[in-house]
């Protein structure tokens, strides 16, 4: 009997809008002697049996991951071969922006270059696409300055995976061609794992930046201390061997603890950094200069104060070394939080790695100050209680000054400036 096309198309559309992939099933009898069936044999004479709607509901963790992407400034686009209505329904379940706005591969073929770029900018759901469309979409996004991560599993996805900045193949269902063309293989085929990788990547980058923020000012302060003393014709506040102690023991020991720092609160609520942003950015250089001067000022101040009290030069130098180490310890607490205040319960308590590192440095520093063998090796002397309190107070003062500067810098950030002298940023 003739089919009522509108009825069946309506049923297909209803199933698709419910997020189902629709298959139509039909049959045609052949003689028992038929040995081979060709495509032309089923061009006519088929009897419609019905429709089957298949559903593969999004994982709950994928929905949460896409929401996290939105707060992290990461755009998510869905490129699928499914029916437009199916794609729109799945996109709505996933929480993609503007799921009702769907462009099909046929629509893309009708657009000129300018219209294609505009479609890529304004649309998040692409249906009935071919591998060629996926490649063109990747290239169009890159032309707009975007960093593109592309996922895929089939052989036909290989060109787009290869062209993307980060190609991600499916480890379970992906073809070998897709895996070979990709930069990464997703072992569990779970989109949430990609978002977890972004979080880990931001954490690693932050920790690398923290180590640089910690090491450079310490060395810079020591350099200013020595150069200024030589240029002014003053007695060296610290000897080369004592500098070696500071660099090889306390600085390295404390810097290593930063490698174990967990992600800062709100790390996935920050926008991505600029693609061309250097590690030694303007705000980092500003902080290195500021902290270097504060370290040098604290060391010089302690040396002059010790001399005014009539203490021996060996004791004064020992106090300078302890001052530098104590300032390093308090600076460590400050640098642990680049994007927030360190004067919180979590910031003050520290992590296990930080506490173990500080405890080890404190023990070594007591040995450096009070053991006779260290006196002979490094020309140090014991320090009294009053002098010790002043040394610790110097570290506390450094932390408060840096936290005030951090708060001031945050207010400038709200005004669109990252660091003093940097022009306002428009986002």
Secondary structure, 3 states (H helix, E strand, C coil): CCCCHHHHHHHHHHHHHCCCEEEEEEECCCCCCCCCCCHHHHCCCCEEEEEEEECCCCCHHHHHHHHHHHHCCCCCCEECCCCHHHHHHHHHHHCCCCCCCEEEHHHHHCCCHHHHHHHHHHCCEEECCCHHHHHHHHHHHHHCCCCCEEEECCHHHHHHHHHCCEEEEECCCCCHHHHHHCCEEECCCCHHHHHHHHHHHHHHHHHHHHHHHHHHHHHHHHHHHHHHHHHCCCCCCCCHHHHHHHHHHHHHHHHHHHHHCCCCCCHHHCCCCCCCCCCCCHHHHHHHHHHHHHHHHHHHHHHHHHHHCCCCHHHHHHHHHHHHHHHHHHHHHHHCCCCCCCCCHHHHHCCHHHHHHHHHHHHHHHHHHHCHHHHHHHCCCCCCHHHHHHHHHHHHHHHHHHHHHHHHHHHHHHCCCCCCCCCCCCC
